């Protein structure tokens, strides 16, 4: 599994984020899914085609415990680019999951639900159902089962939908909506619970190196929201310039309108990052 795939999974794999995504996108903000009812499962299945073993694995798979309505398996697929074959990919994943249920010798049969999260700035213009993906004449269509995918265009969520999120996914979704509408990002003051996972996901999805570099300037107790994260990251560039010119800390603090202790913390991080690695 590639590093990009692993990174994309990190944030949504937290139960609070996973449940939040499901509740907002599927149930319009109603808290149907309890994060404490979720349990991680390995959704990896093998199947044989032309005598060769193939393996399918979902990005994230969890089972819902203790519910009479057996919605037992939820898989989230992350897409940053438009994939014309997404319908077929989802059918393949779901089919293999149901095949696994048949092979496990248990009587229970669980519904399989897959959510596709699309982060692109362009509208999704490819098929979202089997009927749309295939050229089927009217006389044959009644005998071909249609199959629809649950695809959500994150950049096109409405502001009221963004406000429904209660987890760190709100920060991610807000970024993509702002960039689509304004081509600019005003950082949110919403508290970040999973700072490292948010920054890694933002870097992977956007390709913006600033989000990767922000991870190197994590100051204990100093990063609590995206507003402060972005602000401190941008401030460190100016502080570094002043410090390289031997400007005293107290003068840097005045120029930057910052507390001296915050400036000292950033300078300590800059020094640490410039230290030579051990031989």
N, C-alpha and C positions, 0 to 999 in steps of 0.2 A: 504494500500500500504506500502511495507517494506521500511526501511530507505535506504537500498542499491538501490532500484529502484528510489527513490526520488533523491538521490545523483547523480546517473548516468544521470538524466535528466537535472541537473542544468546548465552544460556548454552548451550543444547543444540547450537548450531552449532560449539562447540569440539569437536574430535575426541575428546578424552579423555572429555568428558561424554556425547557422542553414543554412543560405544562402550559406556560404562558403563551407560547406560539400556538399550541393547539386550541386553547380556549379563545383566543382572539380571532384567529383565522377561520376556525371551524364553527365556533359557537358565539361569534359576535361579542366577545368579552365576558360571557357568562362563565362562571368558574365551575365548569362541568368536571374537568380533570384535576384531581388533587395531586400535587407533586409528591406527596408522601405515599401515594398508591403506586408509584412507578418503580419498576425493577428492571435493571439492565439485563439484556440477553444478547447473546451472540447470534446474529441472524446471518449465518453463513451456511449455504447449501450447495451440494454438489449434484451435478446431473451429467448424463452421458449423451453425447452427440457424435455420430459416426465413430463409435468405439473410443472416443476421447473424453476424459473427465474434465468438466468445466466447473468453475466455482462462481457463485454469485454472492455478493455481500452488500447489505444496505449500509448507508452512511451511519445511521443511528437506529437502533431498535430497542424498544422497551415493551414490557408487558404490564398491563394494568391489573393489580391484585384486588381480589375481594369484591368484585362488582357482579351483580346479577346479569347485567348486559355485558356480554363477553367481548368487549372491544379490547383484544388482548395484544395486538401487535401494531405498533405505529412506526413507520419508517419515514425519515425526513431526508430528502435528496436536495442537495444544494446545486444550483445552476447559476453560473455567471454569464454564460453564453447561450444563445438560442440553439436548441438541438432539435432538428427536424425529426429525429427518431425517438424523442422522449417518450412518446406513447408506447412504443414497442419495448423500450427499456423498462418502463413501469410494469407493463404486462408480464415481462419476463421475471422481474423481481417478485411480483405477487404470485405468479404461477408456481415458482419454485418454493415459495413459502407455504402455499397450500399443499404442494407435493410433500413437503417435509411433515406436515400434519398427518397426511395419509400414512407415512412411513413410521411414525413414532408409536403406532399401536395403541394410541389412546382414543377414547370415544369422543372426547371433546373436540369440537371444530370451532376455530376462532376466526372472526373477521380480520382481514388484513387491510390496513389503511395506509396509503402512501401520500405524503404531502411533498410537493415539489416547490421549493422556494427559489424564485427567479429574481436576481438582483440587478439585472441589466437595466440600462437607461432607455432602451428602445422597447416599444410594446412587443409583447410576444405575438409573433405573426405566423407561427407554425401550428400544426394540428394539436388539439387537446382532446381528441377522441379518435377512435379507430375509424369511424365513418369519415372523418375529415382527412385522415391519413391515407385512405385507400380509395381508389377509383372503382366504385361499385355501382353497377347498373341497377335500376329500380327493380327489375325482376329477381335479382339475386339478393338484394339488400335484406329482405325479411328473414333470410336464412343465415345471415352473418351477424353474430352478436356484437353489438357496439360496446365500446369500453372507453370510459372517460377518466381523465386524470385530474387530480386535485392540485391545480397549479395556481400559485399566488404570486402576483407581480408586486414585490415589496416596494419598489420605487413609485408605484402608483397607488399606494394605500392613501386613504383620505386622512386628514388631520385628526378627525375624531377616532379613527381606528388606531392611529399612533398612540393617542392618549389612553387607549384601553390596555396597552401593555404595562405590566408591572415589574418586569424583569429587565435585565441588561439588553434584551433584544430591542427594547424601545429606543435605546441609543443608536443601535445599528440601523434600524428601520428609519429613524428620523434623519440620519445622515443621508441615506439614499434618496429620500423624498426631497430634502432640501437641495441636494445637488441637481436633481432633475428639474426642480422648479426655478431655483435661483442661480444655479451654477456656482454656488458659494455655500460654505458651511459655517453657521454660527453655533459654536459648541454648546451643548446642553449642560445645565447645572444639576441634572439628575444624578443621584449617587450611583457609582459603579460598584457592584459587588464582586465581579470577576474581572479585575482590571487587565491582567495579562491575557486572558482568553479573548476579551473584547478587542484589544489592540492587535493581537495576532490575526483575528478574523478580519478586522478592518484592513490590515495590510494585504492579506491574501485576496480579498474581494476587490480592493481598489487598485492595488499595485502601487499605492502611494508610499514611498520610502519613509516619509515622516512618521507613519504609524509604527514602522519597524524600529526606527531610531528612538521613538518615545519609550520603548521597552527598556532601553539602556539607561534611561534617566529616571527610574523609579526611585523616589525618595520616601523612605518610611514615614507614614503619617501625612505625606504631602499630596498624594494623589487620591482624590475622593470622587471626582467627576470629570467629564470630558472637558468642561470649560477650564478647569484648573490644569488638567493634563496638557492640553494644547497650549495654554498660556505659559506654563512653566517650561515647556519644550522650546517655545519660541523665545522666551526670555533667556534661556540658557545660552542661545547663540550670541545675544548682545552682551550678556555677562562675561562670556568667554572672551569676547573682543576687548572689553574694558579690562579684564583681569590680565590679559596678555600685554596690555600697555601699562601694567603695574598701578592701575587706579586702586586706591584703598577701598576695602570692603564697604566702609560707611558711606563713601562717596558713590559707589556703585548702587547701593541701596537707595540713596536719595534720587539718583538719576532714573532708576527703574521704578521708583515709588513702591519699593518692596521692604519687607522687614529684613533686618540684617541677618537674622538667623536663617531665613529662607535663602538668602544669597550665599551664605556660608555653606549650606547644605548642597546647593547646586555646584559651587566651586569644588567641594569635596568629591562629588560625583565626577566632575570633569577631570580632576586629578587622578581618580581611580581608573577612569577609562583610558587615560593616557599612559598608565604604568606599563612598563614592558612586561610581557608574559614571562614566566619563569623558564629558564633554559632546560 
